[in-house]
Amino acid sequence: MISNIPDLISFLLHYHRHLGVPPELDPSMIPAGLPPGLALLYEKLGGWIELRDKWGRGPFSTQDKLARLSDLDLNEPLVLLAWENQGVWGACFELGTEEPSVRISEMDGTVLKEWDSLNEFLISLCLLEATWSAQNVFSTPDTFSKKMFLRELETLRIDLPYAGGPDLFSFYFIPEVDGIIGVAEDGTPHFAGYSPNLLKVVANPDQWDKL
């Protein structure tokens, strides 16, 4: 179960270990005054957060985008931390507290939602990006059931709100293939990971389509 930022970092260090570049940033690069959870995330995973392909996609920036350390403007009263890939919403926080709230707003300033916890927002965003950014992502029209899989599922989080909206997501993991399962509130599952052998642990592989 992922309940805090150290748990999240430990999981992502394992899940993204095939990326081939060091994940850490020099601690001296981390600006003073960042909330501790966010500072730790950049210190331990900032090298991977920096990754972008020519379309701007990366392990933390495929569907929604977590700001690279160099993207942060700490002189603004509201620091832009993340945004939806087509600019539908942006996520901002205020400096000055250890775990600030996060405001999700449309680009015209209309507030969509408010997260009480920056750390919970980061867990939601990073788990969703871990799912959507994987080399292999499969979907099925069938409603999620643990019986879809031939292995026991490890629970990562249950009913975690989507970073930029009201929907809830649950996340599971199959260690044998390093596969993460993201389940939307309506029961739609996505099965994702770096391994080409993901479908060997599903009961009916012909019912899954690669995205």
mmCIF file of the C-alpha atoms, coordinates in Angstrom:
data_MODEL
# 
_entry.id   MODEL 
# 
loop_
_atom_site.group_PDB 
_atom_site.id 
_atom_site.type_symbol 
_atom_site.label_atom_id 
_atom_site.label_alt_id 
_atom_site.label_comp_id 
_atom_site.label_asym_id 
_atom_site.label_entity_id 
_atom_site.label_seq_id 
_atom_site.pdbx_PDB_ins_code 
_atom_site.Cartn_x 
_atom_site.Cartn_y 
_atom_site.Cartn_z 
_atom_site.occupancy 
_atom_site.B_iso_or_equiv 
_atom_site.pdbx_formal_charge 
_atom_site.auth_seq_id 
_atom_site.auth_comp_id 
_atom_site.auth_asym_id 
_atom_site.auth_atom_id 
_atom_site.pdbx_PDB_model_num 
ATOM 1   C CA . MET A 1 1   ? 0.000   0.000   0.000   1.00 0.00 ? 1   MET A CA 1 
ATOM 2   C CA . ILE A 1 2   ? 1.311   3.434   -0.928  1.00 0.00 ? 2   ILE A CA 1 
ATOM 3   C CA . SER A 1 3   ? 0.407   5.803   1.889   1.00 0.00 ? 3   SER A CA 1 
ATOM 4   C CA . ASN A 1 4   ? 3.117   8.480   1.734   1.00 0.00 ? 4   ASN A CA 1 
ATOM 5   C CA . ILE A 1 5   ? 5.829   9.975   -0.476  1.00 0.00 ? 5   ILE A CA 1 
ATOM 6   C CA . PRO A 1 6   ? 8.621   7.574   0.636   1.00 0.00 ? 6   PRO A CA 1 
ATOM 7   C CA . ASP A 1 7   ? 6.330   4.652   -0.260  1.00 0.00 ? 7   ASP A CA 1 
ATOM 8   C CA . LEU A 1 8   ? 5.653   6.234   -3.653  1.00 0.00 ? 8   LEU A CA 1 
ATOM 9   C CA . ILE A 1 9   ? 9.348   6.803   -4.330  1.00 0.00 ? 9   ILE A CA 1 
ATOM 10  C CA . SER A 1 10  ? 10.244  3.231   -3.372  1.00 0.00 ? 10  SER A CA 1 
ATOM 11  C CA . PHE A 1 11  ? 7.607   1.848   -5.728  1.00 0.00 ? 11  PHE A CA 1 
ATOM 12  C CA . LEU A 1 12  ? 8.546   4.093   -8.646  1.00 0.00 ? 12  LEU A CA 1 
ATOM 13  C CA . LEU A 1 13  ? 12.267  3.403   -8.265  1.00 0.00 ? 13  LEU A CA 1 
ATOM 14  C CA . HIS A 1 14  ? 11.437  -0.252  -8.809  1.00 0.00 ? 14  HIS A CA 1 
ATOM 15  C CA . TYR A 1 15  ? 8.799   0.209   -11.505 1.00 0.00 ? 15  TYR A CA 1 
ATOM 16  C CA . HIS A 1 16  ? 10.791  2.670   -13.651 1.00 0.00 ? 16  HIS A CA 1 
ATOM 17  C CA . ARG A 1 17  ? 14.199  1.013   -13.078 1.00 0.00 ? 17  ARG A CA 1 
ATOM 18  C CA . HIS A 1 18  ? 14.546  0.192   -16.810 1.00 0.00 ? 18  HIS A CA 1 
ATOM 19  C CA . LEU A 1 19  ? 14.748  3.847   -17.859 1.00 0.00 ? 19  LEU A CA 1 
ATOM 20  C CA . GLY A 1 20  ? 18.534  3.742   -18.049 1.00 0.00 ? 20  GLY A CA 1 
ATOM 21  C CA . VAL A 1 21  ? 19.342  7.137   -16.537 1.00 0.00 ? 21  VAL A CA 1 
ATOM 22  C CA . PRO A 1 22  ? 20.003  8.038   -12.899 1.00 0.00 ? 22  PRO A CA 1 
ATOM 23  C CA . PRO A 1 23  ? 16.825  9.127   -11.101 1.00 0.00 ? 23  PRO A CA 1 
ATOM 24  C CA . GLU A 1 24  ? 18.449  11.326  -8.468  1.00 0.00 ? 24  GLU A CA 1 
ATOM 25  C CA . LEU A 1 25  ? 19.276  15.016  -8.566  1.00 0.00 ? 25  LEU A CA 1 
ATOM 26  C CA . ASP A 1 26  ? 22.051  16.579  -6.526  1.00 0.00 ? 26  ASP A CA 1 
ATOM 27  C CA . PRO A 1 27  ? 20.429  17.689  -3.252  1.00 0.00 ? 27  PRO A CA 1 
ATOM 28  C CA . SER A 1 28  ? 22.085  21.087  -3.678  1.00 0.00 ? 28  SER A CA 1 
ATOM 29  C CA . MET A 1 29  ? 19.829  21.667  -6.702  1.00 0.00 ? 29  MET A CA 1 
ATOM 30  C CA . ILE A 1 30  ? 16.641  21.481  -4.608  1.00 0.00 ? 30  ILE A CA 1 
ATOM 31  C CA . PRO A 1 31  ? 15.486  25.010  -3.696  1.00 0.00 ? 31  PRO A CA 1 
ATOM 32  C CA . ALA A 1 32  ? 15.097  25.824  -0.033  1.00 0.00 ? 32  ALA A CA 1 
ATOM 33  C CA . GLY A 1 33  ? 11.506  26.280  1.019   1.00 0.00 ? 33  GLY A CA 1 
ATOM 34  C CA . LEU A 1 34  ? 9.905   23.553  -1.076  1.00 0.00 ? 34  LEU A CA 1 
ATOM 35  C CA . PRO A 1 35  ? 7.447   21.405  0.886   1.00 0.00 ? 35  PRO A CA 1 
ATOM 36  C CA . PRO A 1 36  ? 9.359   18.363  2.207   1.00 0.00 ? 36  PRO A CA 1 
ATOM 37  C CA . GLY A 1 37  ? 7.407   15.750  0.252   1.00 0.00 ? 37  GLY A CA 1 
ATOM 38  C CA . LEU A 1 38  ? 7.877   17.571  -3.037  1.00 0.00 ? 38  LEU A CA 1 
ATOM 39  C CA . ALA A 1 39  ? 11.544  18.272  -2.301  1.00 0.00 ? 39  ALA A CA 1 
ATOM 40  C CA . LEU A 1 40  ? 12.134  14.566  -1.603  1.00 0.00 ? 40  LEU A CA 1 
ATOM 41  C CA . LEU A 1 41  ? 10.364  13.579  -4.823  1.00 0.00 ? 41  LEU A CA 1 
ATOM 42  C CA . TYR A 1 42  ? 12.592  15.875  -6.879  1.00 0.00 ? 42  TYR A CA 1 
ATOM 43  C CA . GLU A 1 43  ? 15.734  14.762  -5.065  1.00 0.00 ? 43  GLU A CA 1 
ATOM 44  C CA . LYS A 1 44  ? 15.078  11.038  -5.535  1.00 0.00 ? 44  LYS A CA 1 
ATOM 45  C CA . LEU A 1 45  ? 13.245  11.028  -8.896  1.00 0.00 ? 45  LEU A CA 1 
ATOM 46  C CA . GLY A 1 46  ? 14.009  14.419  -10.457 1.00 0.00 ? 46  GLY A CA 1 
ATOM 47  C CA . GLY A 1 47  ? 16.254  12.933  -13.138 1.00 0.00 ? 47  GLY A CA 1 
ATOM 48  C CA . TRP A 1 48  ? 13.327  10.904  -14.427 1.00 0.00 ? 48  TRP A CA 1 
ATOM 49  C CA . ILE A 1 49  ? 10.867  13.780  -14.051 1.00 0.00 ? 49  ILE A CA 1 
ATOM 50  C CA . GLU A 1 50  ? 13.101  15.714  -16.464 1.00 0.00 ? 50  GLU A CA 1 
ATOM 51  C CA . LEU A 1 51  ? 12.677  13.112  -19.219 1.00 0.00 ? 51  LEU A CA 1 
ATOM 52  C CA . ARG A 1 52  ? 10.620  14.181  -22.238 1.00 0.00 ? 52  ARG A CA 1 
ATOM 53  C CA . ASP A 1 53  ? 10.501  12.763  -25.756 1.00 0.00 ? 53  ASP A CA 1 
ATOM 54  C CA . LYS A 1 54  ? 9.999   14.936  -28.853 1.00 0.00 ? 54  LYS A CA 1 
ATOM 55  C CA . TRP A 1 55  ? 6.244   14.976  -28.157 1.00 0.00 ? 55  TRP A CA 1 
ATOM 56  C CA . GLY A 1 56  ? 6.805   16.089  -24.557 1.00 0.00 ? 56  GLY A CA 1 
ATOM 57  C CA . ARG A 1 57  ? 5.924   12.697  -23.108 1.00 0.00 ? 57  ARG A CA 1 
ATOM 58  C CA . GLY A 1 58  ? 7.796   10.958  -20.307 1.00 0.00 ? 58  GLY A CA 1 
ATOM 59  C CA . PRO A 1 59  ? 7.301   8.790   -17.224 1.00 0.00 ? 59  PRO A CA 1 
ATOM 60  C CA . PHE A 1 60  ? 5.808   11.762  -15.381 1.00 0.00 ? 60  PHE A CA 1 
ATOM 61  C CA . SER A 1 61  ? 4.350   13.645  -18.349 1.00 0.00 ? 61  SER A CA 1 
ATOM 62  C CA . THR A 1 62  ? 2.287   11.507  -20.722 1.00 0.00 ? 62  THR A CA 1 
ATOM 63  C CA . GLN A 1 63  ? -1.339  12.300  -19.886 1.00 0.00 ? 63  GLN A CA 1 
ATOM 64  C CA . ASP A 1 64  ? -0.769  15.061  -17.352 1.00 0.00 ? 64  ASP A CA 1 
ATOM 65  C CA . LYS A 1 65  ? 2.572   16.722  -16.705 1.00 0.00 ? 65  LYS A CA 1 
ATOM 66  C CA . LEU A 1 66  ? 4.462   17.109  -13.450 1.00 0.00 ? 66  LEU A CA 1 
ATOM 67  C CA . ALA A 1 67  ? 6.680   20.189  -13.642 1.00 0.00 ? 67  ALA A CA 1 
ATOM 68  C CA . ARG A 1 68  ? 10.387  19.638  -14.012 1.00 0.00 ? 68  ARG A CA 1 
ATOM 69  C CA . LEU A 1 69  ? 12.397  21.315  -11.293 1.00 0.00 ? 69  LEU A CA 1 
ATOM 70  C CA . SER A 1 70  ? 13.510  23.959  -13.780 1.00 0.00 ? 70  SER A CA 1 
ATOM 71  C CA . ASP A 1 71  ? 9.836   24.680  -14.617 1.00 0.00 ? 71  ASP A CA 1 
ATOM 72  C CA . LEU A 1 72  ? 8.980   25.852  -11.090 1.00 0.00 ? 72  LEU A CA 1 
ATOM 73  C CA . ASP A 1 73  ? 8.668   29.610  -10.651 1.00 0.00 ? 73  ASP A CA 1 
ATOM 74  C CA . LEU A 1 74  ? 9.030   30.102  -6.904  1.00 0.00 ? 74  LEU A CA 1 
ATOM 75  C CA . ASN A 1 75  ? 8.589   33.869  -7.237  1.00 0.00 ? 75  ASN A CA 1 
ATOM 76  C CA . GLU A 1 76  ? 4.907   33.477  -8.073  1.00 0.00 ? 76  GLU A CA 1 
ATOM 77  C CA . PRO A 1 77  ? 2.333   33.565  -5.233  1.00 0.00 ? 77  PRO A CA 1 
ATOM 78  C CA . LEU A 1 78  ? 0.869   30.344  -6.651  1.00 0.00 ? 78  LEU A CA 1 
ATOM 79  C CA . VAL A 1 79  ? 3.491   27.898  -7.933  1.00 0.00 ? 79  VAL A CA 1 
ATOM 80  C CA . LEU A 1 80  ? 2.394   25.934  -11.015 1.00 0.00 ? 80  LEU A CA 1 
ATOM 81  C CA . LEU A 1 81  ? 3.234   22.299  -10.252 1.00 0.00 ? 81  LEU A CA 1 
ATOM 82  C CA . ALA A 1 82  ? 1.376   20.262  -12.890 1.00 0.00 ? 82  ALA A CA 1 
ATOM 83  C CA . TRP A 1 83  ? -1.009  20.624  -15.806 1.00 0.00 ? 83  TRP A CA 1 
ATOM 84  C CA . GLU A 1 84  ? -3.206  18.587  -18.115 1.00 0.00 ? 84  GLU A CA 1 
ATOM 85  C CA . ASN A 1 85  ? -1.481  17.847  -21.410 1.00 0.00 ? 85  ASN A CA 1 
ATOM 86  C CA . GLN A 1 86  ? -3.886  19.984  -23.474 1.00 0.00 ? 86  GLN A CA 1 
ATOM 87  C CA . GLY A 1 87  ? -3.980  22.806  -20.956 1.00 0.00 ? 87  GLY A CA 1 
ATOM 88  C CA . VAL A 1 88  ? -7.458  22.038  -19.599 1.00 0.00 ? 88  VAL A CA 1 
ATOM 89  C CA . TRP A 1 89  ? -6.323  22.591  -16.007 1.00 0.00 ? 89  TRP A CA 1 
ATOM 90  C CA . GLY A 1 90  ? -3.310  23.552  -13.948 1.00 0.00 ? 90  GLY A CA 1 
ATOM 91  C CA . ALA A 1 91  ? -2.384  22.614  -10.367 1.00 0.00 ? 91  ALA A CA 1 
ATOM 92  C CA . CYS A 1 92  ? -0.847  25.263  -8.090  1.00 0.00 ? 92  CYS A CA 1 
ATOM 93  C CA . PHE A 1 93  ? 0.240   25.508  -4.468  1.00 0.00 ? 93  PHE A CA 1 
ATOM 94  C CA . GLU A 1 94  ? 1.465   28.200  -2.101  1.00 0.00 ? 94  GLU A CA 1 
ATOM 95  C CA . LEU A 1 95  ? 4.862   28.124  -0.432  1.00 0.00 ? 95  LEU A CA 1 
ATOM 96  C CA . GLY A 1 96  ? 5.181   28.505  3.314   1.00 0.00 ? 96  GLY A CA 1 
ATOM 97  C CA . THR A 1 97  ? 3.777   25.315  4.807   1.00 0.00 ? 97  THR A CA 1 
ATOM 98  C CA . GLU A 1 98  ? 5.097   21.761  4.991   1.00 0.00 ? 98  GLU A CA 1 
ATOM 99  C CA . GLU A 1 99  ? 2.115   20.265  3.183   1.00 0.00 ? 99  GLU A CA 1 
ATOM 100 C CA . PRO A 1 100 ? 0.059   22.909  1.402   1.00 0.00 ? 100 PRO A CA 1 
ATOM 101 C CA . SER A 1 101 ? -3.219  22.394  -0.358  1.00 0.00 ? 101 SER A CA 1 
ATOM 102 C CA . VAL A 1 102 ? -3.292  22.160  -4.154  1.00 0.00 ? 102 VAL A CA 1 
ATOM 103 C CA . ARG A 1 103 ? -5.690  24.227  -6.244  1.00 0.00 ? 103 ARG A CA 1 
ATOM 104 C CA . ILE A 1 104 ? -6.863  22.791  -9.568  1.00 0.00 ? 104 ILE A CA 1 
ATOM 105 C CA . SER A 1 105 ? -8.017  25.551  -11.904 1.00 0.00 ? 105 SER A CA 1 
ATOM 106 C CA . GLU A 1 106 ? -8.964  25.982  -15.514 1.00 0.00 ? 106 GLU A CA 1 
ATOM 107 C CA . MET A 1 107 ? -6.612  28.263  -17.381 1.00 0.00 ? 107 MET A CA 1 
ATOM 108 C CA . ASP A 1 108 ? -9.122  31.127  -17.051 1.00 0.00 ? 108 ASP A CA 1 
ATOM 109 C CA . GLY A 1 109 ? -8.819  30.830  -13.264 1.00 0.00 ? 109 GLY A CA 1 
ATOM 110 C CA . THR A 1 110 ? -12.043 28.930  -12.588 1.00 0.00 ? 110 THR A CA 1 
ATOM 111 C CA . VAL A 1 111 ? -11.346 26.643  -9.625  1.00 0.00 ? 111 VAL A CA 1 
ATOM 112 C CA . LEU A 1 112 ? -12.291 23.022  -10.326 1.00 0.00 ? 112 LEU A CA 1 
ATOM 113 C CA . LYS A 1 113 ? -11.278 21.403  -7.055  1.00 0.00 ? 113 LYS A CA 1 
ATOM 114 C CA . GLU A 1 114 ? -8.983  21.774  -4.063  1.00 0.00 ? 114 GLU A CA 1 
ATOM 115 C CA . TRP A 1 115 ? -6.748  19.048  -2.683  1.00 0.00 ? 115 TRP A CA 1 
ATOM 116 C CA . ASP A 1 116 ? -6.161  19.262  1.067   1.00 0.00 ? 116 ASP A CA 1 
ATOM 117 C CA . SER A 1 117 ? -2.837  17.443  0.735   1.00 0.00 ? 117 SER A CA 1 
ATOM 118 C CA . LEU A 1 118 ? -0.014  18.105  -1.722  1.00 0.00 ? 118 LEU A CA 1 
ATOM 119 C CA . ASN A 1 119 ? 1.402   14.644  -1.011  1.00 0.00 ? 119 ASN A CA 1 
ATOM 120 C CA . GLU A 1 120 ? -1.874  12.911  -1.882  1.00 0.00 ? 120 GLU A CA 1 
ATOM 121 C CA . PHE A 1 121 ? -2.044  14.910  -5.119  1.00 0.00 ? 121 PHE A CA 1 
ATOM 122 C CA . LEU A 1 122 ? 1.491   13.765  -5.997  1.00 0.00 ? 122 LEU A CA 1 
ATOM 123 C CA . ILE A 1 123 ? 0.658   10.114  -5.295  1.00 0.00 ? 123 ILE A CA 1 
ATOM 124 C CA . SER A 1 124 ? -2.407  10.325  -7.554  1.00 0.00 ? 124 SER A CA 1 
ATOM 125 C CA . LEU A 1 125 ? -0.593  12.070  -10.391 1.00 0.00 ? 125 LEU A CA 1 
ATOM 126 C CA . CYS A 1 126 ? 2.474   9.813   -10.316 1.00 0.00 ? 126 CYS A CA 1 
ATOM 127 C CA . LEU A 1 127 ? 0.514   6.544   -10.220 1.00 0.00 ? 127 LEU A CA 1 
ATOM 128 C CA . LEU A 1 128 ? -1.649  7.628   -13.131 1.00 0.00 ? 128 LEU A CA 1 
ATOM 129 C CA . GLU A 1 129 ? 1.419   8.649   -15.118 1.00 0.00 ? 129 GLU A CA 1 
ATOM 130 C CA . ALA A 1 130 ? 3.120   5.343   -14.272 1.00 0.00 ? 130 ALA A CA 1 
ATOM 131 C CA . THR A 1 131 ? 0.140   3.643   -15.902 1.00 0.00 ? 131 THR A CA 1 
ATOM 132 C CA . TRP A 1 132 ? -0.266  5.857   -18.963 1.00 0.00 ? 132 TRP A CA 1 
ATOM 133 C CA . SER A 1 133 ? 3.443   6.279   -19.749 1.00 0.00 ? 133 SER A CA 1 
ATOM 134 C CA . ALA A 1 134 ? 4.362   2.571   -19.802 1.00 0.00 ? 134 ALA A CA 1 
ATOM 135 C CA . GLN A 1 135 ? 5.726   1.002   -22.970 1.00 0.00 ? 135 GLN A CA 1 
ATOM 136 C CA . ASN A 1 136 ? 2.879   -1.516  -22.968 1.00 0.00 ? 136 ASN A CA 1 
ATOM 137 C CA . VAL A 1 137 ? -0.651  -0.417  -22.054 1.00 0.00 ? 137 VAL A CA 1 
ATOM 138 C CA . PHE A 1 138 ? -3.661  -2.685  -22.530 1.00 0.00 ? 138 PHE A CA 1 
ATOM 139 C CA . SER A 1 139 ? -7.374  -2.072  -22.091 1.00 0.00 ? 139 SER A CA 1 
ATOM 140 C CA . THR A 1 140 ? -10.488 -4.205  -22.152 1.00 0.00 ? 140 THR A CA 1 
ATOM 141 C CA . PRO A 1 141 ? -14.175 -3.298  -22.419 1.00 0.00 ? 141 PRO A CA 1 
ATOM 142 C CA . ASP A 1 142 ? -14.913 -5.709  -19.566 1.00 0.00 ? 142 ASP A CA 1 
ATOM 143 C CA . THR A 1 143 ? -15.548 -4.409  -16.057 1.00 0.00 ? 143 THR A CA 1 
ATOM 144 C CA . PHE A 1 144 ? -12.639 -4.946  -13.683 1.00 0.00 ? 144 PHE A CA 1 
ATOM 145 C CA . SER A 1 145 ? -12.541 -8.078  -11.566 1.00 0.00 ? 145 SER A CA 1 
ATOM 146 C CA . LYS A 1 146 ? -9.586  -9.660  -9.789  1.00 0.00 ? 146 LYS A CA 1 
ATOM 147 C CA . LYS A 1 147 ? -10.613 -12.883 -11.535 1.00 0.00 ? 147 LYS A CA 1 
ATOM 148 C CA . MET A 1 148 ? -9.328  -11.334 -14.777 1.00 0.00 ? 148 MET A CA 1 
ATOM 149 C CA . PHE A 1 149 ? -5.815  -12.114 -13.573 1.00 0.00 ? 149 PHE A CA 1 
ATOM 150 C CA . LEU A 1 150 ? -4.027  -15.390 -12.909 1.00 0.00 ? 150 LEU A CA 1 
ATOM 151 C CA . ARG A 1 151 ? -1.946  -13.953 -10.078 1.00 0.00 ? 151 ARG A CA 1 
ATOM 152 C CA . GLU A 1 152 ? -2.815  -12.333 -6.783  1.00 0.00 ? 152 GLU A CA 1 
ATOM 153 C CA . LEU A 1 153 ? -2.983  -8.551  -6.970  1.00 0.00 ? 153 LEU A CA 1 
ATOM 154 C CA . GLU A 1 154 ? -1.122  -6.309  -4.547  1.00 0.00 ? 154 GLU A CA 1 
ATOM 155 C CA . THR A 1 155 ? -3.151  -3.241  -3.615  1.00 0.00 ? 155 THR A CA 1 
ATOM 156 C CA . LEU A 1 156 ? -1.387  0.081   -4.131  1.00 0.00 ? 156 LEU A CA 1 
ATOM 157 C CA . ARG A 1 157 ? -4.302  2.475   -3.471  1.00 0.00 ? 157 ARG A CA 1 
ATOM 158 C CA . ILE A 1 158 ? -8.088  2.243   -3.436  1.00 0.00 ? 158 ILE A CA 1 
ATOM 159 C CA . ASP A 1 159 ? -10.446 5.061   -4.474  1.00 0.00 ? 159 ASP A CA 1 
ATOM 160 C CA . LEU A 1 160 ? -7.763  7.682   -5.004  1.00 0.00 ? 160 LEU A CA 1 
ATOM 161 C CA . PRO A 1 161 ? -9.179  10.834  -6.642  1.00 0.00 ? 161 PRO A CA 1 
ATOM 162 C CA . TYR A 1 162 ? -7.908  11.743  -10.092 1.00 0.00 ? 162 TYR A CA 1 
ATOM 163 C CA . ALA A 1 163 ? -5.453  14.608  -9.886  1.00 0.00 ? 163 ALA A CA 1 
ATOM 164 C CA . GLY A 1 164 ? -7.527  16.965  -12.028 1.00 0.00 ? 164 GLY A CA 1 
ATOM 165 C CA . GLY A 1 165 ? -11.109 15.883  -11.533 1.00 0.00 ? 165 GLY A CA 1 
ATOM 166 C CA . PRO A 1 166 ? -13.741 14.114  -9.443  1.00 0.00 ? 166 PRO A CA 1 
ATOM 167 C CA . ASP A 1 167 ? -13.232 10.552  -10.699 1.00 0.00 ? 167 ASP A CA 1 
ATOM 168 C CA . LEU A 1 168 ? -11.782 7.911   -8.383  1.00 0.00 ? 168 LEU A CA 1 
ATOM 169 C CA . PHE A 1 169 ? -9.094  5.408   -9.372  1.00 0.00 ? 169 PHE A CA 1 
ATOM 170 C CA . SER A 1 170 ? -7.784  2.259   -7.724  1.00 0.00 ? 170 SER A CA 1 
ATOM 171 C CA . PHE A 1 171 ? -4.338  0.799   -8.399  1.00 0.00 ? 171 PHE A CA 1 
ATOM 172 C CA . TYR A 1 172 ? -3.002  -2.738  -8.120  1.00 0.00 ? 172 TYR A CA 1 
ATOM 173 C CA . PHE A 1 173 ? 0.326   -4.396  -8.921  1.00 0.00 ? 173 PHE A CA 1 
ATOM 174 C CA . ILE A 1 174 ? 1.494   -7.820  -10.115 1.00 0.00 ? 174 ILE A CA 1 
ATOM 175 C CA . PRO A 1 175 ? 5.189   -8.164  -9.135  1.00 0.00 ? 175 PRO A CA 1 
ATOM 176 C CA . GLU A 1 176 ? 5.909   -11.144 -11.414 1.00 0.00 ? 176 GLU A CA 1 
ATOM 177 C CA . VAL A 1 177 ? 5.573   -8.955  -14.522 1.00 0.00 ? 177 VAL A CA 1 
ATOM 178 C CA . ASP A 1 178 ? 5.899   -5.534  -12.834 1.00 0.00 ? 178 ASP A CA 1 
ATOM 179 C CA . GLY A 1 179 ? 2.427   -4.760  -14.119 1.00 0.00 ? 179 GLY A CA 1 
ATOM 180 C CA . ILE A 1 180 ? 0.320   -1.928  -12.737 1.00 0.00 ? 180 ILE A CA 1 
ATOM 181 C CA . ILE A 1 181 ? -3.465  -2.032  -13.033 1.00 0.00 ? 181 ILE A CA 1 
ATOM 182 C CA . GLY A 1 182 ? -5.335  1.255   -12.959 1.00 0.00 ? 182 GLY A CA 1 
ATOM 183 C CA . VAL A 1 183 ? -9.084  0.977   -12.505 1.00 0.00 ? 183 VAL A CA 1 
ATOM 184 C CA . ALA A 1 184 ? -11.381 3.928   -13.152 1.00 0.00 ? 184 ALA A CA 1 
ATOM 185 C CA . GLU A 1 185 ? -14.468 4.601   -11.062 1.00 0.00 ? 185 GLU A CA 1 
ATOM 186 C CA . ASP A 1 186 ? -16.707 3.099   -13.759 1.00 0.00 ? 186 ASP A CA 1 
ATOM 187 C CA . GLY A 1 187 ? -14.763 -0.181  -13.563 1.00 0.00 ? 187 GLY A CA 1 
ATOM 188 C CA . THR A 1 188 ? -12.682 0.312   -16.714 1.00 0.00 ? 188 THR A CA 1 
ATOM 189 C CA . PRO A 1 189 ? -9.239  -1.281  -16.232 1.00 0.00 ? 189 PRO A CA 1 
ATOM 190 C CA . HIS A 1 190 ? -5.894  -0.533  -17.846 1.00 0.00 ? 190 HIS A CA 1 
ATOM 191 C CA . PHE A 1 191 ? -2.987  -2.967  -17.457 1.00 0.00 ? 191 PHE A CA 1 
ATOM 192 C CA . ALA A 1 192 ? 0.436   -1.441  -18.047 1.00 0.00 ? 192 ALA A CA 1 
ATOM 193 C CA . GLY A 1 193 ? 4.154   -2.025  -17.629 1.00 0.00 ? 193 GLY A CA 1 
ATOM 194 C CA . TYR A 1 194 ? 7.536   -2.311  -19.296 1.00 0.00 ? 194 TYR A CA 1 
ATOM 195 C CA . SER A 1 195 ? 7.414   -6.099  -19.665 1.00 0.00 ? 195 SER A CA 1 
ATOM 196 C CA . PRO A 1 196 ? 6.328   -7.588  -23.021 1.00 0.00 ? 196 PRO A CA 1 
ATOM 197 C CA . ASN A 1 197 ? 4.858   -10.514 -21.068 1.00 0.00 ? 197 ASN A CA 1 
ATOM 198 C CA . LEU A 1 198 ? 2.019   -8.746  -19.287 1.00 0.00 ? 198 LEU A CA 1 
ATOM 199 C CA . LEU A 1 199 ? -0.729  -10.763 -20.900 1.00 0.00 ? 199 LEU A CA 1 
ATOM 200 C CA . LYS A 1 200 ? 0.652   -14.080 -19.671 1.00 0.00 ? 200 LYS A CA 1 
ATOM 201 C CA . VAL A 1 201 ? -0.905  -13.306 -16.271 1.00 0.00 ? 201 VAL A CA 1 
ATOM 202 C CA . VAL A 1 202 ? -4.413  -12.511 -17.555 1.00 0.00 ? 202 VAL A CA 1 
ATOM 203 C CA . ALA A 1 203 ? -7.128  -15.142 -17.852 1.00 0.00 ? 203 ALA A CA 1 
ATOM 204 C CA . ASN A 1 204 ? -8.361  -14.123 -21.319 1.00 0.00 ? 204 ASN A CA 1 
ATOM 205 C CA . PRO A 1 205 ? -5.580  -12.285 -23.191 1.00 0.00 ? 205 PRO A CA 1 
ATOM 206 C CA . ASP A 1 206 ? -7.604  -12.080 -26.405 1.00 0.00 ? 206 ASP A CA 1 
ATOM 207 C CA . GLN A 1 207 ? -10.001 -9.706  -24.649 1.00 0.00 ? 207 GLN A CA 1 
ATOM 208 C CA . TRP A 1 208 ? -7.281  -7.078  -24.108 1.00 0.00 ? 208 TRP A CA 1 
ATOM 209 C CA . ASP A 1 209 ? -6.230  -4.565  -26.754 1.00 0.00 ? 209 ASP A CA 1 
ATOM 210 C CA . LYS A 1 210 ? -2.906  -2.749  -26.821 1.00 0.00 ? 210 LYS A CA 1 
ATOM 211 C CA . LEU A 1 211 ? -3.244  1.034   -26.872 1.00 0.00 ? 211 LEU A CA 1 
# 
